[in-house]
Amino acid sequence: MPLKVEFLGTGGAITTPVPGCECRLCTQAREKGVPYSRAGPSLFVHGPDVLIDTPEEISYQLNRSSVRRISACFYSHWHPDHVMGRRVWEMNKDWRGWPRRNSCTDVYIPEHVARDFRERLGTWEHLAFLEAQGLVRLVELSEGEVVRSGATEIRPIRLAESYAYAFLFAETSKRLLVVPDELLGWEPSADLQGVDLAVLPMGIVEFDPFSGDRRIHQDHWLLRSEATFRQTLAIVEKLQAKRVVLTHIEEPDGLSYDDLRRLEDLLREDGLSIRFAFDTLVAEV
């Protein structure tokens, strides 16, 4: 089966709509749903059948998806919007059968992510509890270790924000790069140039993409901890990927599905082949 990416959730730390918010963006998202609404950040790679990250809404996301089998999960980093749906692995439990016939999913955790999981949010304790029930098999990956799933090689890539990882999926003739979050300061290596599809976080919108007006104060702490949309575009230029899809789109940036479609057109005029993801989008590699 060819590599194919299904975007389960395309929001960021702040999803759309925000509970209680009556702004234009959130009101529209409640009225229209997908593609205007955005759940927490997660995607699925068909072919090797790999899930990346489990936000709070992951059970809902999987139920509305075309995913029927998960062979493995990779965690990119410890942040709550990427891990707090880990109860999803209870779906592997045989709740009524006797003797029980639980399923088990391999969960791959890069070295520095495993370290953070042991220290933050009770993540490791929870996953170990699930492992003890036979629902997951935890696999810690040492730096540089590669995982093979059928015809696909999956290589975790440590980012400049050293607690976070990207993932390169490689087959004989296709390469997919997935960076779930945390682009700040990252310089893609030469061997990543020209991938068939690059999935990147959009970055925060420091300047209005249509008017150019500043939207975030230049001294705001976010600009010291998060990559901006303009910085993301600079990475896109360096990657020279055949196609790019941007995700992890934050509600406070105030850009609706329609706004992003308009922005796609503007970027295309500048020679950039960029698409903005929405929940349920499927992109072939």
N, C-alpha and C positions, 0 to 999 in steps of 0.2 A: 504494500500500500504506500503511495507517495506521501511524503511529509505534508502535513496540513495543520494549520493552527486554528483552534477554536477559542475565541476570546470569551471566557466565562463571565468575567467582570472587568470593567475598564475604568472604574473610579480609582481614586487614590486613598489617602488617609481620610479624606472627607468625601463621602459618596454623595450622589445626587438622586433624589432630593434629601436635604437635611431635615430631620424631624423638627416640626414647628416653624420652619422657615417659609415665609410667604413671598420670597423674591420671585422675579420673572422666571428664572431658571428652574427653581424648585416647583413652582406652581405648574409650569408646563410639563415637567417630568411626571408629576402626579397625574395630570390629566391624560397624558399621551403614553406613558410608560416607555418601553424600549422602542426606538434607540435614544430617546431623550433622557431616560433614567440610567444611572450607572451604579452597579454594585461594586463590592470590594475587589482588589486586584488579584486576578488569577487567570490562567490560560491552560489549555490542554493541547498537547502535540500528538495528533493522530499519526499512526505508523508505529512508533515505539510505544504509543499509548501512555504518555507521561503527563502527569499533572504537576504544575508548578504553583506552589503555595496554596494555603487554605484560609481565606478570609472568613469572617463570621457567616457570610451568606453562602458558603460553598455548597451546602446541601441543596439549597434552592437553585443555585446555578447549575449544578449537575442534573437536577431533575428536569430543567428546561432545555438541557443540551442534547446533543446527539451522542454523548459519551455512553458507552455500554460496558466498557472494560477498562480498568486502570491497572496497568502492569507495575507502575512505580510512581513515586512522588519525589520531587526534589524541593527542598526549602532554600530560598535565596538569602534570607536574613531574618532576624528575630522580631522585627517591628510588628506591633499588634495587628495592623491591617493585613498582614501576610500570614499570620499563624493562628489567630484566635478561633478558627473554625475546625481545630484539630479533632473535635468530637466526631467529625464526619467518619472517622475510621471505625466507629461503632457499627457502621453499616455492614462490616465484615462479620459481625457476630450472628451466629445461629441462635436466635432467641427462644425457639420452641422445640427444636429437634433434640432427640436423645438416642444415642450419644451425640453430643454437639459436633457439627461439622463447620467450624469457622473457616472463613477465608482469611488470607493474609496478604498484605501489600508491602512491598519493599519501599522503605522510606530512606532516601539518601540525604545525608546532612554533611555539607562540607566542613572541614576542620574548624574554622573560626566560627561558623554558625553553631556547631555543636557546643563550643565553649560558651557562647552567649546563651544558648538554650538551657544550659545548666545553671545559669546565674540570673535569668530574667523571666518573669511572668509565669514561672512554674512549668515552662514548656517541656523541659526534659522529663520532669517527674510525671507529667501527664502522658507523654509518649511512652515512657518506660512502663507505666501502668497498662497502657494499651498493648504493649509488646508482651507483658506478662500474661495477658489474656489470649495471646496468639493472634491478634488482629493486625499487627504490623511487625515488620522486621527492620530494626534500626541499623543502618549501615553508615558509619562515619567514614568520610573520604579524606584521606591525607592530601596535602597540597600537591597538585599536579596529577592526581589519580583520575583515570578515565573509566567510564562505565559503558559497557556495550549491551545493547538491547536489540537482538536480531541483527539487522543490517545497519543499525544506527550506532554511532559512537557519540557519547555525550560527555563533554568536557566542561567542568566548572571553571570559571575564570574569575579570579579575585579582582575586585574593582579598587579604585583609589580610596573610596570609603571602605576600609579594609574589612569591615564586618559583613560586607555584602558581596554577592556573587552574581555573575551572568552565566549563561550556559550556551555552548556551541553544540548544535546537533549537526552531525556530518554523515552523509552517505556517499556512495560512489560518485554521484554527479550533482548532489545538492547540499547546500549548507544553510543552516538557519541559526541566527544569533538572537538570543532572547536576553534582554537586560530588564529585569522586572522593575528595578528602582535604583536610585542612588547613583546618578551619573556624575555628580560633582567631581571635577578634577581628573576625570578619567581620560586617558589617551589610548585609543584602540591601537593594538599592535598591528604591524604590517600584515601578518598572516590572517587577519580578520577582514582585510579589505576585499571588496567584491563579493561578499556573501550574497546568496540569492534573495534572502529576506532578512531584514533586521527589524526586530521589535524593540522599541526603546520607550522609556517614559517621556512624556511630553516636556516636563519641566515647568516651573511656575512662570506665569505670564507677568514679567516685570514691566513690560511696555505693551500697551494696547496694540494688537497686531494689525489693526486697520488704520488707526489714527496716529500711532507712534507715541501717544501720550503716556507718561510714566504712571503706572498703576500701583507700584509698591515703592515706598520711600527708600531712597538709596542707602540709608543707614539701618534698614530693617534687618533683624536677626536672621530672617529666612534666607537672605542673600548670602549669608555666611555658611549656611547648612544645606541648601538645596540648589541644584542646577536650574538655570533659567531656560525658557524656551529658546532664546537666542543661542545659549551655550549648547543646547541640544542640536540646533541646526548646524553649528560648527562641527559637531561630532558626525552628523550625517554627511557633511562634505568630506570629512576625512575617511569615513568608512567606504564611500563609493559603492554602497550596496545597490543591487539591481532594483530592489524595491524596499520601501520603508513603511512600517506602520507604527504610529505613536499611540501610546496608551497611558494608563495611570493619570487620568485627566481629573483635576481637582475642581470641586464645586465653587470654591471662592474665586476662581479665575473668571467665572461668569460667562463662559462660552457654551452656547447650546449646540446641539447636533447641527442645526442649520448654520450657525456661525462657523462651525468647523468645516462644513462642506464648502462654504464660501472661501474660507482660508485655504483649503486644498486648491481651489482654482487659482488663487493669488500665487501660491507657491509653485504651481505648475507653470505659470507665466515666467517665473524666475528659474525654470529648468529643474525644479526639485520634484521628484516623483514620491510624494508623501501622502499617505492616507491616515486619517484619524480613526482609531478603532471605536467600536460601540459594542455593547453587550450582545452576544450571539453572532457577531461577525465571524466568518470562516474565510481564511486566507490560505491559498495553496502556495507551497514553496517553489 
